[in-house]
Amino acid sequence: MKKIHQLALSAFAALCLIVTSAPANAQAPVQYQVDGIIAKVDNQVILRSDLEFGYLQYLAQSKQKPSEDLKCQIFTSLLQDKLLLARAEIDSVVVEDGMVTSELNERINYLASQVGGTERLEQYYNKSLKQLKDELRKTVRQQLVMEKMQREITSKVSVTPKEIKKYFNNIPKDSLPYFSTEVEIGQIVNYAEIGRDQKQEARQKLEKLRERILAGEDFATLARQYSQDPGSAQDGGVLGFFKKKELVPEYEAAALRLEPGGISNVVESQFGFHLIQLIERRGQEFNTRHILIKPATATVDIAASAAELDSVRNLIMSDSLTFAQAAKEYSDDTNTKDNGGMITSRATGFTYTPMDQVDPAIFFVIDTMEVGEISKPVTFTTPDGKEATRIIYLKSKSKPHMANLTDDYQKIANAALAQKRSKAVNEWFKKNISTVYIEVDPEYQDCSGLQQLTQ
């Protein structure tokens, strides 16, 4: 039986399960059966809708034909996920709230970039940004816990050059993958600085709103009218309950100094300027509403940003700095600055990206570039609406070819390592499956993947 790669399926499911129902403008391709629990693993459950949704999403992603065997494979994969979570609970494996929030924000930004911004994302799912984050938070936490468990299981797994060569030689010649043109791309990003006048104007707007609230006007009503936070404005600025360290420090510090019903002074954070009202404290959690005003970005600031990156580019071209050193020192993009400035694929985690998957805004910049060349500064808008400039580095560009050990050694090594890690995880499952309570609906007890897992 062909095994679906556990990590790939889990990551895809975590991204897709942002909502429990289809977007408002989508049509369901099939009619689901009545929902219900089809498996239990200690306190973890699998719903029929979980399986149906994962099955349909995988079919759409892989272009495979529907089959009961494939559905069984996905069911087994979901069961393995629940076993990881159940054992993590027993072994007290947890992830920090800050890590969950960071990953959650990154995924929301990624989804927003795919549909054209946060407002389009809200329209697409007919839900506020806050509702989307609330629905995805549990899934993201579980995904991070599963990844942490798998890292612990496979931490000592490695492959030798001999094993890599053996893995490659075992691939039938007629099954060798064909690689289309791929590129390695780096970037150094500079966010446009907000001018003093723009900051002062935003602060003054909030000061006037604060005066109106203190004079008796309703905070929630003004939030709906003036707040520039698309995720909370329509809900009267309400963010919902958060624990400590889940919100930016400036916001949290101001909120926790308030009594319920109290109004803060104007607070500045990386997102702009806030006016905060504490609604309620509940144990270690607190609920607030806010009005956010974002300072306008002036054209002169974009010009200054471009000039700064042009200077960085000159330093690199004169060999005063490597691109990786410059990225670490000067880039504002936290996703790439500690990775030598290199952009990685969300699907694989590798720096190689097929040309047909390159961001169109970058594609048209590198299309006429030579390998090793660095572009002049180009302006762009980030998924969360920030105006910025960047310089782009074309590190490598491969020609279409059949896989071979010379050109694709690292990819083959990664595949060999993934196979060995998968084997280690499967052995762990067989060893630990008897340590938890498992109940499976009779409909799925004969799944071949499940039988292999329990043997």
C-alpha positions as CSV (number, residue, x, y, z in Angstrom):
1,M,0.0,0.0,0.0
2,K,1.3,3.5,-0.9
3,K,1.6,5.4,2.3
4,I,0.5,9.0,2.5
5,H,3.3,11.1,4.0
6,Q,2.2,11.9,7.6
7,L,3.8,15.3,7.8
8,A,2.5,16.5,4.4
9,L,-1.1,15.5,5.1
10,S,-1.1,16.9,8.6
11,A,0.3,20.3,7.5
12,F,-2.2,20.5,4.6
13,A,-5.1,19.6,6.9
14,A,-4.0,22.2,9.5
15,L,-4.0,24.9,6.8
16,C,-7.3,23.9,5.2
17,L,-9.2,23.3,8.4
18,I,-9.4,27.0,9.0
19,V,-13.2,26.6,8.9
20,T,-15.5,23.8,9.7
21,S,-17.8,24.7,6.8
22,A,-17.2,25.6,3.1
23,P,-16.8,29.2,2.1
24,A,-19.9,31.2,1.5
25,N,-19.5,31.2,-2.2
26,A,-18.5,27.5,-2.5
27,Q,-20.6,24.5,-3.5
28,A,-20.1,21.2,-1.7
29,P,-19.0,18.5,-4.2
30,V,-20.7,15.7,-2.3
31,Q,-23.4,15.3,0.4
32,Y,-21.9,14.3,3.7
33,Q,-23.4,11.5,5.7
34,V,-24.8,12.3,9.1
35,D,-21.9,13.4,11.3
36,G,-20.7,11.5,14.3
37,I,-17.7,10.0,16.1
38,I,-16.0,7.2,14.0
39,A,-12.9,6.8,16.3
40,K,-11.7,7.6,19.8
41,V,-8.1,7.6,21.1
42,D,-8.3,8.4,24.8
43,N,-9.8,11.9,24.9
44,Q,-9.2,12.5,21.2
45,V,-12.0,11.9,18.7
46,I,-12.3,11.7,14.9
47,L,-15.6,12.8,13.4
48,R,-17.0,11.5,10.1
49,S,-16.9,15.1,8.8
50,D,-13.1,15.3,9.7
51,L,-12.5,12.2,7.4
52,E,-14.8,13.4,4.6
53,F,-13.2,16.9,4.6
54,G,-9.7,15.6,4.7
55,Y,-10.5,13.1,1.9
56,L,-12.0,15.6,-0.4
57,Q,-9.2,18.1,0.2
58,Y,-6.6,15.5,-0.5
59,L,-8.3,14.5,-3.7
60,A,-8.4,18.1,-4.8
61,Q,-4.7,18.5,-4.0
62,S,-3.4,15.3,-5.4
63,K,-5.7,14.9,-8.4
64,Q,-6.1,11.2,-7.5
65,K,-9.2,9.2,-8.3
66,P,-11.6,8.5,-5.4
67,S,-11.2,5.1,-3.8
68,E,-12.1,3.4,-0.5
69,D,-8.4,2.4,-0.1
70,L,-7.4,6.1,-0.2
71,K,-10.1,7.0,2.3
72,C,-8.8,4.2,4.6
73,Q,-5.3,5.6,4.3
74,I,-6.5,9.0,5.3
75,F,-8.5,7.6,8.2
76,T,-5.3,5.8,9.4
77,S,-3.4,9.0,9.1
78,L,-5.9,10.8,11.2
79,L,-5.8,8.0,13.8
80,Q,-2.1,8.3,14.0
81,D,-2.4,12.1,14.6
82,K,-4.8,11.4,17.5
83,L,-2.4,8.9,18.9
84,L,0.4,11.5,18.8
85,L,-1.9,14.0,20.6
86,A,-3.0,11.4,23.2
87,R,0.6,10.4,24.0
88,A,1.6,14.1,24.1
89,E,-1.0,14.6,26.8
90,I,0.3,11.6,28.7
91,D,3.9,12.7,28.4
92,S,3.0,16.4,29.1
93,V,4.4,17.6,25.8
94,V,3.2,21.2,25.3
95,V,4.0,24.2,23.1
96,E,4.1,27.8,24.3
97,D,1.2,30.2,23.7
98,G,3.5,32.6,22.0
99,M,4.6,30.0,19.5
100,V,1.0,29.2,18.7
101,T,0.1,32.9,18.2
102,S,3.1,33.4,15.9
103,E,2.3,30.4,13.8
104,L,-1.4,31.4,13.7
105,N,-0.6,34.9,12.4
106,E,1.8,33.5,9.8
107,R,-0.9,31.1,8.5
108,I,-3.5,33.8,8.4
109,N,-1.1,36.1,6.5
110,Y,-0.4,33.3,4.1
111,L,-4.0,32.6,3.4
112,A,-4.7,36.3,3.1
113,S,-1.9,36.6,0.5
114,Q,-3.5,33.8,-1.5
115,V,-6.9,35.6,-1.9
116,G,-5.7,39.3,-2.0
117,G,-5.7,40.5,1.6
118,T,-7.4,40.1,4.9
119,E,-10.7,41.8,3.7
120,R,-11.0,39.4,0.8
121,L,-10.2,36.5,3.2
122,E,-13.1,37.6,5.4
123,Q,-15.4,37.9,2.4
124,Y,-14.4,34.5,1.1
125,Y,-15.2,32.7,4.3
126,N,-18.0,35.2,5.4
127,K,-16.3,35.4,8.8
128,S,-14.3,38.0,10.7
129,L,-10.6,37.7,11.1
130,K,-11.2,37.1,14.8
131,Q,-13.6,34.2,14.1
132,L,-11.1,32.7,11.6
133,K,-8.3,32.9,14.2
134,D,-10.5,31.5,16.9
135,E,-11.4,28.5,14.7
136,L,-7.8,27.8,13.6
137,R,-6.1,28.3,17.0
138,K,-6.8,24.8,18.3
139,T,-5.8,23.2,15.0
140,V,-2.5,25.1,15.0
141,R,-1.8,24.2,18.6
142,Q,-2.4,20.5,17.9
143,Q,-0.3,20.6,14.7
144,L,2.6,22.1,16.6
145,V,2.3,19.5,19.4
146,M,2.3,16.7,16.8
147,E,5.4,18.2,15.1
148,K,7.1,18.4,18.5
149,M,6.3,14.8,19.2
150,Q,7.6,13.7,15.8
151,R,10.8,15.7,16.3
152,E,11.3,13.9,19.7
153,I,10.7,10.5,18.1
154,T,13.0,11.1,15.1
155,S,15.6,13.4,16.8
156,K,18.4,10.7,16.5
157,V,17.5,9.5,13.0
158,S,20.1,10.4,10.3
159,V,21.2,9.0,6.9
160,T,24.7,8.2,5.7
161,P,25.9,8.8,2.1
162,K,25.8,5.1,1.5
163,E,22.1,5.0,2.6
164,I,21.3,8.0,0.3
165,K,22.9,6.2,-2.7
166,K,21.1,3.0,-1.9
167,Y,17.8,4.8,-1.6
168,F,18.3,6.5,-5.0
169,N,19.4,3.2,-6.6
170,N,16.2,1.5,-5.4
171,I,14.0,3.9,-7.3
172,P,12.9,2.2,-10.6
173,K,14.4,4.1,-13.5
174,D,11.0,4.6,-15.0
175,S,9.8,6.1,-11.7
176,L,12.5,8.8,-11.3
177,P,11.0,12.2,-10.7
178,Y,11.2,14.8,-13.4
179,F,12.1,18.3,-12.1
180,S,10.9,21.3,-14.0
181,T,12.8,24.6,-13.8
182,E,13.4,25.5,-10.1
183,V,14.9,28.6,-8.5
184,E,16.4,29.6,-5.2
185,I,15.4,33.1,-4.3
186,G,16.6,35.4,-1.5
187,Q,15.2,38.7,-0.4
188,I,16.1,41.6,1.9
189,V,13.0,43.5,3.0
190,N,12.7,47.1,4.4
191,Y,9.4,48.3,5.7
192,A,8.7,51.9,5.0
193,E,9.2,54.1,8.1
194,I,6.2,56.0,9.3
195,G,6.8,59.7,9.3
196,R,6.5,61.8,12.5
197,D,3.6,63.8,11.0
198,Q,1.6,60.6,10.1
199,K,2.1,59.2,13.6
200,Q,1.0,62.4,15.2
201,E,-2.1,62.5,13.1
202,A,-3.1,59.0,14.0
203,R,-2.5,59.7,17.7
204,Q,-4.6,62.9,17.6
205,K,-7.5,60.9,16.0
206,L,-7.5,58.5,18.9
207,E,-7.2,61.3,21.5
208,K,-10.3,62.9,20.1
209,L,-12.1,59.5,20.1
210,R,-11.0,58.9,23.7
211,E,-12.5,62.3,24.7
212,R,-15.8,61.4,23.0
213,I,-16.0,58.1,24.9
214,L,-15.2,59.7,28.2
215,A,-18.0,62.2,27.5
216,G,-20.4,59.3,27.2
217,E,-20.3,57.9,23.6
218,D,-20.3,54.2,23.2
219,F,-16.8,52.6,22.6
220,A,-18.2,49.7,20.5
221,T,-20.1,52.0,18.2
222,L,-17.0,54.2,17.6
223,A,-14.9,51.1,17.0
224,R,-17.3,50.0,14.3
225,Q,-17.0,53.4,12.7
226,Y,-13.3,54.2,13.0
227,S,-11.2,51.1,13.9
228,Q,-8.9,50.0,11.1
229,D,-8.6,46.4,12.5
230,P,-10.6,44.4,10.0
231,G,-10.7,41.4,12.4
232,S,-12.5,43.2,15.2
233,A,-14.1,46.4,14.0
234,Q,-17.4,44.8,13.0
235,D,-17.6,43.2,16.5
236,G,-17.3,46.6,18.2
237,G,-13.5,46.1,18.6
238,V,-13.8,43.0,20.8
239,L,-10.7,40.7,20.6
240,G,-11.9,38.0,22.9
241,F,-10.1,36.2,25.7
242,F,-6.3,35.9,25.5
243,K,-3.7,34.7,28.0
244,K,-0.6,36.6,28.9
245,K,2.1,36.8,26.2
246,E,-0.4,36.1,23.4
247,L,-0.8,39.8,22.4
248,V,2.0,42.3,21.7
249,P,3.7,43.5,24.9
250,E,2.7,47.2,24.6
251,Y,-1.0,46.3,24.2
252,E,-1.0,43.7,27.0
253,A,0.8,45.9,29.5
254,A,-1.7,48.7,28.9
255,A,-4.7,46.4,29.1
256,L,-3.6,44.7,32.3
257,R,-3.2,48.1,34.1
258,L,-6.9,48.7,33.6
259,E,-10.0,47.9,35.7
260,P,-13.0,46.4,33.9
261,G,-14.6,49.2,31.9
262,G,-11.5,51.3,32.1
263,I,-10.1,53.2,29.0
264,S,-6.4,53.4,28.3
265,N,-4.4,56.2,27.0
266,V,-3.2,56.0,23.4
267,V,-0.9,53.0,23.0
268,E,1.6,52.5,20.2
269,S,2.5,49.0,18.9
270,Q,3.9,47.5,15.7
271,F,0.4,47.5,14.3
272,G,-0.3,51.2,14.9
273,F,-2.0,53.1,17.7
274,H,-4.6,51.6,20.0
275,L,-7.3,52.8,22.4
276,I,-8.1,49.9,24.7
277,Q,-11.0,49.1,27.0
278,L,-10.7,46.1,29.4
279,I,-14.0,44.2,29.4
280,E,-13.4,41.3,31.8
281,R,-10.7,39.3,33.6
282,R,-11.2,35.6,34.0
283,G,-8.4,33.8,35.8
284,Q,-5.3,34.1,33.7
285,E,-7.2,35.4,30.7
286,F,-8.5,38.8,29.8
287,N,-11.0,40.2,27.3
288,T,-10.6,43.6,25.7
289,R,-11.9,45.7,22.8
290,H,-9.8,48.3,21.0
291,I,-9.9,50.9,18.3
292,L,-6.9,50.7,15.9
293,I,-5.7,53.6,13.8
294,K,-2.8,52.9,11.4
295,P,-0.6,55.9,10.4
296,A,-0.6,56.6,6.7
297,T,2.6,55.8,4.9
298,A,4.1,58.7,3.0
299,T,5.6,58.3,-0.5
300,V,8.8,60.0,0.8
301,D,9.2,57.1,3.3
302,I,9.1,54.6,0.5
303,A,11.8,56.5,-1.3
304,A,13.9,56.5,1.9
305,S,13.4,52.8,2.2
306,A,14.5,52.2,-1.4
307,A,17.6,54.3,-0.9
308,E,18.6,52.3,2.2
309,L,18.3,49.0,0.4
310,D,20.2,50.4,-2.6
311,S,23.1,51.1,-0.2
312,V,22.8,47.6,1.2
313,R,22.9,46.2,-2.4
314,N,26.1,48.2,-3.2
315,L,27.7,46.7,-0.1
316,I,26.9,43.2,-1.2
317,M,28.1,43.9,-4.8
318,S,31.4,45.3,-3.6
319,D,31.9,42.2,-1.5
320,S,31.8,44.1,1.8
321,L,29.0,41.8,2.9
322,T,27.5,38.5,1.8
323,F,23.8,38.4,1.0
324,A,23.2,36.2,4.0
325,Q,25.1,38.6,6.3
326,A,23.2,41.6,4.9
327,A,19.8,39.8,5.3
328,K,20.5,39.1,9.0
329,E,21.7,42.6,9.7
330,Y,19.3,44.7,7.6
331,S,16.2,42.7,6.6
332,D,12.8,43.4,8.4
333,D,11.4,40.1,7.2
334,T,11.5,37.7,10.2
335,N,10.6,34.7,8.1
336,T,13.8,34.9,6.0
337,K,16.4,37.1,7.7
338,D,17.8,34.2,9.8
339,N,17.8,31.9,6.8
340,G,20.3,33.8,4.8
341,G,17.4,35.7,3.3
342,M,16.3,32.7,1.4
343,I,12.6,32.1,0.7
344,T,11.4,28.6,1.6
345,S,8.5,26.7,0.2
346,R,5.6,26.2,2.7
347,A,4.8,22.9,1.1
348,T,8.2,21.3,1.4
349,G,10.3,23.6,3.6
350,F,13.0,23.6,0.9
351,T,14.6,26.7,-0.7
352,Y,14.0,25.3,-4.2
353,T,10.7,26.6,-5.8
354,P,9.3,25.5,-9.1
355,M,9.0,28.5,-11.4
356,D,5.3,28.1,-11.8
357,Q,4.9,28.4,-8.0
358,V,6.9,31.6,-7.6
359,D,5.0,34.7,-6.4
360,P,4.0,36.6,-9.6
361,A,5.4,39.8,-8.1
362,I,8.8,38.1,-7.8
363,F,8.5,36.1,-11.0
364,F,8.5,39.2,-13.2
365,V,11.6,40.6,-11.4
366,I,13.7,37.5,-11.7
367,D,12.5,36.5,-15.2
368,T,15.3,38.6,-16.9
369,M,17.9,38.2,-14.1
370,E,21.1,36.1,-14.4
371,V,22.0,33.6,-11.6
372,G,24.0,35.5,-8.9
373,E,22.4,38.8,-9.7
374,I,20.7,41.1,-7.2
375,S,17.8,43.3,-8.3
376,K,17.4,47.0,-7.7
377,P,15.0,47.9,-4.9
378,V,11.3,47.1,-5.9
379,T,8.2,48.3,-3.9
380,F,5.5,45.9,-2.8
381,T,2.7,45.5,-0.2
382,T,2.9,42.8,2.4
383,P,-0.1,40.5,3.1
384,D,-0.9,42.5,6.2
385,G,-0.9,45.8,4.2
386,K,2.5,47.3,5.0
387,E,4.2,49.2,2.3
388,A,7.8,48.0,1.8
389,T,10.7,47.6,-0.6
390,R,13.0,44.7,-1.2
391,I,16.0,43.5,-3.2
392,I,15.8,40.1,-4.7
393,Y,18.7,37.6,-5.1
394,L,18.6,34.9,-7.7
395,K,20.9,32.3,-6.2
396,S,20.3,29.4,-8.6
397,K,18.2,28.3,-11.5
398,S,18.1,24.7,-12.6
399,K,17.2,23.3,-16.0
400,P,14.4,20.7,-16.4
401,H,15.9,17.2,-15.9
402,M,15.4,13.7,-14.5
403,A,16.5,13.3,-10.9
404,N,20.2,12.4,-10.4
405,L,22.6,12.2,-7.6
406,T,24.8,15.0,-8.9
407,D,22.3,17.8,-9.4
408,D,19.7,16.7,-6.8
409,Y,21.8,15.1,-4.0
410,Q,20.2,17.3,-1.2
411,K,16.7,16.5,-2.4
412,I,17.4,12.8,-2.5
413,A,19.1,13.0,0.9
414,N,16.0,14.7,2.3
415,A,13.7,12.1,0.8
416,A,15.9,9.3,2.2
417,L,15.8,10.9,5.6
418,A,12.1,11.4,5.4
419,Q,11.6,7.7,4.6
420,K,13.8,6.7,7.5
421,R,12.0,9.1,9.9
422,S,8.6,7.7,8.6
423,K,9.8,4.2,9.5
424,A,10.9,5.3,13.0
425,V,7.5,7.0,13.5
426,N,5.6,3.8,12.3
427,E,7.7,1.7,14.7
428,W,6.8,4.2,17.5
429,F,3.1,3.8,16.7
430,K,3.2,0.0,16.9
431,K,5.1,0.2,20.2
432,N,2.7,2.8,21.7
433,I,-0.7,1.9,20.3
434,S,-1.4,-0.4,23.2
435,T,-0.7,2.4,25.7
436,V,-3.9,4.3,24.9
437,Y,-7.6,3.4,24.6
438,I,-8.7,3.1,21.0
439,E,-12.2,2.5,19.7
440,V,-12.9,2.4,16.0
441,D,-16.3,2.4,14.2
442,P,-16.9,-1.1,12.6
443,E,-17.0,0.5,9.2
444,Y,-13.3,1.2,9.4
445,Q,-12.0,-1.7,11.4
446,D,-10.9,-3.6,8.3
447,C,-8.9,-0.7,6.8
448,S,-5.6,-2.2,5.6
449,G,-3.6,0.7,6.9
450,L,-5.2,0.2,10.4
451,Q,-4.4,-3.5,10.2
452,Q,-0.7,-2.8,9.5
453,L,-0.6,-0.3,12.3
454,T,-1.9,-2.7,14.9
455,Q,0.1,-5.7,13.8
